[in-house]
Amino acid sequence: MPLSEFELIDRFFRGCGAKRTDVRVGVGDDAAILECPAGMELVAAMDTLVDGVHFPHGSPPGSVGHRALAVNLSDLAAMGARPAWALLALTLPAAEESWLSEFAAGMSALARAHDVALVGGDTTCGPLCVTVQVLGHVPRSSALLRSGGRAGDALFVSGTPGDASAGLAIEQGRLPGAGEAAAYLRERFLHPAPRLALGECLRLYASACIDVSDGLLADAGKLARASGCGVEIAYEMLPVSQALVGGVGEERARELALTGGDDYELCFSVRPAHLARLLADLPPQRWGYTRIGTLTESAGAQALRGGAVMNFSTSGYDHFLTLT
């Protein structure tokens, strides 16, 4: 007998994620009632993942659940916020128990890892589509924004961008999928790791921050534009993983680091006067970030190689432009 909507919610999503004392009313009522700590501002983010658009059709359900939460946690990381609660709107073509069990397990594991409670949402029947909203908090007037940078600020990125783009290509059969390197790249796409701890720490050092979801060059350009300046990225300074270089070669690896999406790393700027303190307090080797460029007075986003401007698109992914 197929599950009813209420049986589905009760079996797979009641108690999903962390148990928090600031959830007065959670899953099961008309709305959640939550307590925001004194002196904090509420931070909210929401993203939708559509089957065949944001993940290949037939992706592992656990990965879909993980990614649906992770992309939102990454947005909060870019604001320097600490996540607390999540809401889920899930559209399903059918209530398949095995799929739901894996999906819920993937989401719940990541939620517990970051002390996030699922407090409500909705389920309906239709083509597979997952929308998650994450709520968190940040000390008053301390949130990181895209708009705080200025010309002369140093630019950094966490992790090794480009890995997830290659992982997606492996999932789609466009790159070979055998071996340890391929397994690593697939994992970077299927289970991205939001940089929440780094984001919170950067409140004390960064002038601006953005999460890298549509490509590093494009997202660095968004940060620069919001800050009223431009950005130059040094091609030779881009951090690339051994797995990516082994899979596609060093030249293509750096291209993917600049233009590939789905990394969910943090790109941030730091005032020159704060650089020494940043490097001393948050050693790059421990926290996993690399200087890649500088914010400039001239508008636009450029990648430079030996001082020469390289020709890359800076538009990033756009859902509606892809339809024209």
Secondary structure, 3 states (H helix, E strand, C coil): CCCCHHHHHHHHCCCCECCCCCEEECCCCCCCEECCCCCEEEEEEEEEEEECCCECCCCCHHHHHHHHHHHHHHHHHHCCCEEEEEEEEEEECCCCHHHHHHHHHHHHHHHHHCCCEEEEEEEEECCCEEEEEEEEEEECCCCCCHHHCCCCCEEEEECCCCHHHHHHHHHCCCCCCCCHHHHHHHHHHHCCCCCHHHHHHHCCCEEEEEEECCCHHHHHHHHHHHCCCEEEEEHHHCCCCHHHHHHHCHHHHHHHHHHCCCCCEEEEEECHHHHHHHHHHCCHHHHCEEEEEEEECCCEEEEEECCEECCCCCCCCCCCHHHC
